[in-house]
Amino acid sequence: MDIIFHATGGQDQPWLDVLAKEMPQAKIRVWREGDSAHADYAIVWKPPAAMLQGRTGLKAIFNLGAGVDAILQLGDALPQGVPVVRLDDAGMGIQMAEYVSHAVLRYFRRLDSYDILRSQKQWRFLKPFDKSEFSVGILGMGVLGGRVLEALQHFGFPLHGWSRTQKQMAGVTCHSGADGLDAFLQASRVLVCMLPLTDDTIGILNKHSLSRLPRGAYLINVARGAHLVEADLLALLQQEHIAGATLDVFSEEPLPPKHPFWHESRISITPHISALTLRDDSARQIAEKIQAMQQGQQISGVVDRTKGY
């Protein structure tokens, strides 16, 4: 079988090595401008439109990540009828659970406030938060959101989850749809955004929605920078409605040196590292799915282009 590969911003050879190990029978080539030769499958991250436009014979396009907003932006350049397949987890779930758990515990144990006191050389006791009132809401109950909820259950926080359609999960108060969003926000002392980026979710973290959180709430965004209206977060921090934010994603990356977030001590910044794509796990998953497709079996992770995930 013939496979074409492209990864914007990545290193080709390490990927080619692990893919060849998992699929020794395949002929894998890096796509170059002008390459229109036959391919059975494409493995991509942020591919150019020219790579896929007008291409016939593809059985599937595999996206090297769980988020598919970048590839779906190609629109009509994506061959019609060819499934786009995202990674289900591939080691990202545990990383996301570690990152979010750390951020939640940091706020619950008031370590963010102690960091500020340290910078002021103050030795002062702060009253602990009541865990029964320190509820955590996960906005987006997909594969990764579910994994984070499982991790947080071990700490005994009241947990809430919101999804587009109704879901059930033991130990979690589940909300759904537009009608359930307001109650979900009001119940979330810590709001964790894990939504896919779609036309409906761009700017969903705005003045209106964040104002529905309890006063003194915290925001953690590990999804996409475009979910957040950054000026609205800064305003709510100044008004002390939001007590702090942990942001791993931004509307512009790298975050510009003059961005006001750098000067706000209540915002913790990391450079889009909450869940990294692991090559070995990803290559193994893609190889297994290709083998299943070759045998006529159904696979998981096929993207619904109308929904955007």
PEWO-V71736 format. One line per field, one symbol per residue. ss: DSSP state (h for helix, s for strand, l for the rest). phi: phi as a letter, one per 40 degrees, with the letter a starting at -180 (. if undefined). burial: b if it has 9 or more other C-alpha atoms within 8 Angstrom, else e. Layout:
BEGIN
ss = ???
phi = ???
burial = ???
END
This chain:
BEGIN
ss = lssssssllllhhhhhhhhhhhllllssssllllllllllssssslllhhhhlllllllsssslllllhhhhllhhhlllllsssllllllhhhhhhhhhhhhhhhhhllhhhhhhhhhlllllllllllhhhllsssslllhhhhhhhhhhhlllllssssslllllllllsssshhhhhhhhhhlllsssslllllllllllslhhhhhlllllssssslllhhhslhhhhhhhhhlllssssssllllllllllllhhhhlllssslllllllllhhhhhhhhhhhhhhhhlllllllslllllll
phi = .bbbbabcgbbccdccccccccbcccbbbccbdgcbcdacbbbaafccdccbcgcbgccabccciccbccccccfcccdcgcccbcccafgcccccccccddcccccccgccccccccccfbbacbccccccbbcbbbchbcdcccccccccdccgccbbbbacbcbbadgbcbbagccccccccccbcbbbcbcccbdcbcgccbdccccccccgcbbbbbcacccbcccccdcccccgcbcaabbbbacbbccddcccdcbbccbcbbcfbcacccdccccccccccccccccgccbcgccccccga
burial = ebbbbbbeeeebeebbebbbebeeebebeebeeeeeeebbbbbbbbbebebbbebeebebbbbbbbbbbebbebeebbbeebbbbbbebbbbbbbbbebbbebbebbbebbbeeebbbeeeeeeeeeebebeebbbbbbbbebbbbbbbebbbeeebbbbbbbeebeeeeebebbbbeebbbebbbbbbbbbbbbbbbeebbbbbbbebbbbbbebbbbbbbbbbbbbbeebbbebbeebbbbbbbbbbbeeeeeeeeeeebeeebbeebeeebbebbeebbbbbbbebeebbeeeeeeeebbeeeebb
END
